[in-house]
Amino acid sequence: MESYREMILQENDYDNMKWSYTTFIDMNNYLKKTNMDQEEIQELLSVSREGISFGSVTKRDMLFIHSLTSPNRCLELVETYKLMERTNEYVPNMKEELQWLKDRWEKGFYIFVNQ
């Protein structure tokens, strides 16, 4: 595939958090318990199954990046389902992970899981 080199990332353009597989599953299970439907969960936890290497972004990668849910929509879902307030209803508590996501959405970051 053709490589998209126009995408130049500066250090402050992205952030990352290393979640274990179990953390991702715990977050997914927590969101299910809040009565979010699967489509809404996928909006919040978009997964790049092929993995994206920011050193060489392909056309497929760009299509995926452009399909990500907007930060405002993610914040809307957090508010609609009262996700921050309800984290203590679920064990393990997902507040720290969810707060990290919310902080990034408030800064305008688009978030996805890179496998």
N, C-alpha and C positions, 0 to 999 in steps of 0.2 A: 504494500500500500504506500501511496505517496506520503511523505513526511511533511508535517506542518511545522515549519521552523519559525513562523511569524510569532508564535506564542513564546514570548520571553518572560520568564518568571523571575521576579526579584525576591529576595529573602522574605520581605514582608507581604508578598502576594499570597502566601499559603501558610498553613499550619498543619500539624499532624498530631495525632494521638494514637498510640499503639494500644488497641484493644485486643484482648485475647478472644478466641472464638467463643468461649463461654460468656464473656461480657456482651458480645454481640447477640448471642442467643437469649441471654437474660433481658437485654433491652427489648428485643423482639417480643418476648413473652410478656414483658411488662406492658408494652403498647397494646397487645391483644387483650389484656385484662382491663384496659381502659375503654374497651368497646370500639377501638379504631378498626376500620375494615382493612383488609389486606392492601388495597390500593393506597390508602392513606399511609399505612406503615411503610410501603415502598417509596412513597414521596419523601418521608423523613430519612429512611435508611436505604438510599439508592446504592446499588452494588455494581461495581465494575468487575464482572466475572473474568474478563481477559486481563485485567490489570493495566494500569497506565504508567508508563515511564515518562516522567516529565523532561527527560533529556531528549526524547524523540517522540513527539506527539503525532500520531497518525490521523488520517481522516476519520477512521472509526472512533478513535479517542475523542476527537473534536465533536463528532455527532453525539456521543454519550455526554460529554461535558455540556453541550448546548441543550440537552434534554433534562438536565437536573432541575429539581424543584427550586423555585426562587426562595431566598431567605425569608421574605415577607410571608409567603405561603406557609413555610415551616413554622414561623412564629405564630401565625394564625391557628395552626393545628395545636401547638403547645397551649395556647390560650383557650381554644374551644374545648379541648378535653381536660383542661386544668392539670396538665401533666406534671408541672413542678409541685403543685400542692398535693398530688396523689402519690408521689414517689414513696412515701413512708408506708403506704398500703401494701407494698410489694417487697418481698425479701428475695434476693438481696436488694437493698436500697439503691436505686439508680440515680439519686439526686446529683451526685458529683459528675457522672457521665452526662446526664441530661443538661446540667448547668454549663458544662463545657460546650456542648452543642449550641445551646441557647446563646451563650456569649458570642460565639462565632457568627451565628445567624444575625444577631444584632449589629455586628460589624460589617455585614453584607457578604459574608463568605458563603459559597455554595459547598455543600458537604456530601461526600460519598465514601463508601467503603471500597478500598482498593485491595483486591485479592491478589 
